Amino acid sequence: MVKHKDSRLRLFGLLWLAGMAGVISLVLLPLPSLPEGAPPAAVVRLLVLVQPTILLSVAVLIGVLLAHRLGLTAPGAEALSTGRSWRKAMVPQLLPGVVGGLISGGLLAAIALLSRPLLPSAYGESEPTPLLVRFLYGGITEEILIRWGLMTLLLWLGWRFGQQRQGKPQDQWVVIAIAVSSLGFAMAHLPAAIALGLPLTPALLGFLLLQNSLFAVAAGYLFWRYGLEAAIIAHLTVHAMLALIG
């Protein structure tokens, strides 16, 4: 029992540290112009990290407490936390993650190309998110927040109240958890667009929701079917593809 508790504490620490790398990378984001009398920029940057740090801590805790009950895993991190070979645990994650990322990246690039004439010019002219933020926060932290935290919680709610904790989670609850968490993932990207001063036209709103929710469905499936690291690998692959395509 003590060893099991220790391994869960180590798992929490590993995932929290991985997620915090992305949270800290947010200091690279440009700040909007601050009003007169506002705190110094350095203080504002530190304050920006508070909310994602709290959300990350809650998400990691939810996953550590609930994921194993639902058959959801983070194979690489769990292997590290129990002293097993993380390399062996990661092998089954690699191919699904890369293939899922390549397919998703190609689909997102096609949607972006087809949508370009409909989007406001300010979108194409806006300063791109720093690549390090896209990889660390987008590729790792967002997966821990949305898949490990939110999707796990939603699936647990369906299993707990819809099945009274009987057996494995039914497919209907998996579909609902993936769909709702995907919509949440897509909507979470809207404040960033607003912060950039982009006009949320119907075309841009639909584009942002469609792109992000489509990828989130793929990532949710990978998390459910293979593990958290498969979703992370897919997310990193998508960002690498889109960065190369430009």
N, C-alpha and C positions, 0 to 999 in steps of 0.2 A: 504493500500500500504506500509506504514511504517512497519507494523507488518510482512508483507510478506518479505520485505527486511531484517528485523532483523532475521527472521527464516532462511533465506538463508545464512546470515553471520554466524549464529550459526552452521548451517549444515557444512559450509566450515571449521569452526574451529574444530568441532568434528572429521571430516574425516581427516583433516590435522594432528591433534594430534595423531590420531590412526595410521596414516601412518608414522609419525615421530618416533614413538616407534620402528618401524622396521628399519628405517634409522639409528637411533642411535645404534641399536644392531650391525650394521656393524663394529663397532669398535672392536668387538670380533673376527673378521676374522684375521687370521695370515697374516702378511705383508711379501711380498717377500723380499729377501735380497736387501738392498738399496745400490746404488753405493756410492763411496767415494765422499764427498762433498754434499750429499743430505741433505735436512732439517731433523731435529730430527724426530724420529718415531711418537711422539705425534702430531707434526705438519702435517705429512703425513696423519695420521689417520683422523684428522679434515678436511683436504683437500678432502679426499675420500668421505666425507659426503656432499660436496657442490653440486655435480651434481645430486645425487638422491633427495636432498632437493628441487632443482629447478624443476626437473621433477615431483615430487610429488605435488608441489604447482600448477603447470600448470594442471596436471591431475584432481586434486580436483576442480579447478575452472571450467574446461570444463564440468565436470559432474554436478556441481551445476547450471551452466547456461543452459545446454542443455538437461539433462536427463529427466526432467519432460515433455518436449515437445514431447518426444518419447515414453512415458509410461514406462521408466526405473526408478527404485526406489532403495532407500536404506532405507527400512522401519524402522528398528530400530533407525538409526541415525536421520531420519526425524521425528520420534515420539519424540525423545529426544529434537530435536531443536524446536519443537512446543509445548512442555509441555504435550504431550500425553503419555500414558503408553507404554514404550518401550518393556516391557515384553509381552504384548498382541500383539504388532507388530512383535515380534520375533517368536512367536509360529508357524506361517505358514512357517518360514524359516528352522526350525530345522530338520524335517523329510526329506525333499528333500535334504538338505545339507549333512546330515549324510549318507543317502542312496547313494547319488551321490559320496560322498567321499569313501565309502566302495567299491562300484563297481569300481571306478577309481583306488583306491589303489590296489585292487586285480588284476586288469588288468595290472597296471604298474609293480607290483611284478612279474607277470608271464612273462612279456616281458623282465624284467631284468634277470630272471632265464634262459630263453631260449637264451638270447643274450650273456650270460657270456662267453661261449667258444670263441666267435668272438671278444671280446673286448680286447684291450691291457692290459697287466698285470698292468701297471701303474695306470689304472683307479681304479682297485680294491684295490690298495695299497695307493691311495691318501688319505690325511687326510680329514675326513668327515666334512661338514659344521656344526658348533655348533648348537645344537638343538634349542636354543633360537633364533638364526638368522633364522632358517628354519620356526619357528612358527610365529615370529613377522614380519620379512621382507617377507619371502615367503608366509605365510598364509594371511597376512593382507595388507602389503604395495604393494605387487605385484598385488593383486586383485584391489586395488584402482588405481594403475597405468594403468593396462591393461584393466580391465573391465570398471571401472568407468570413466577412462580417454580415452584411445585409442578406445575401442569398441564403446563407446558413440559417440565419434567424427566421426568415420567411418559410423555409422548408421545415424547420423545427415547429413553427406554429401550426402549419398544416398537418404535420405528423402528430403533434401533441393533441390538438383539438379536433382534427378531422378523422384521425385514426385511433385516438386514445392510446397512442404509443404502442400500437400493436403491429408487429412485423416491420419490414423495411418500408420506407416512404413510398407511397404509390406514385406512379408516373404523373398523375394529374397534379399532385402537389409539387413535383419537380418542375413541371411546365409552368405552373403559376409562379413559383419562386424565381425561375429564370426570367419570365416575362416581366414581373413587377420590378425585380432588381435591374433589369436591362433598361426599363423606362426611367427608373431612378438614376441610373448611370448617365443616360442621355440628358436628363433634365439638369443634372449637376454641372453640365458644361455650359449652361446658359448664363450663369452669373459671370463667367469669364468673358463671354462675348459682350455682356453689358458693361463690364469694367473697362473693356477696350473701346467703348463708345460706339460699338457697331449698331446700326439700325436693325432691330429685330423685325425685318419684313417677313411676311408669310413664307416667302421662298427660303430665306435664310433660316428661319425657325424650323421649317420642315426639313431642310437639309441637315441641320445639326442634330435634330432628333432622329432622323432616319439613319444617318451614318453611324452615330454612336450606339443606337439601340441595336442595329444589325450586328455590329461587332460584339456587343455585350451578350447577345444570344449565343454567338459562337463560343465566347469565353465561358459563359455559364455552362454550356454543354461540356466543354473540355474539363472544367472544374469538377462537374458531377461525374463524368465518365472516367477521367484519368487522374485528376488531382490539381491542386492549386498551381503547382509549377508549370503544368501544361498551359494553363491560362496565361500565366506570366510570360512564358516563352512566346506564345502567340501574340501577346500585346507588344512585346519588344520587337518581334518580327515585323508587325504592322508598322510601327514607328520607323524601323530601319528602312522598310520599303518606301514609305511615303517621303522620308528624308532623301533617299536616293533619287526618287522620281522628281522631287522638288515641288 
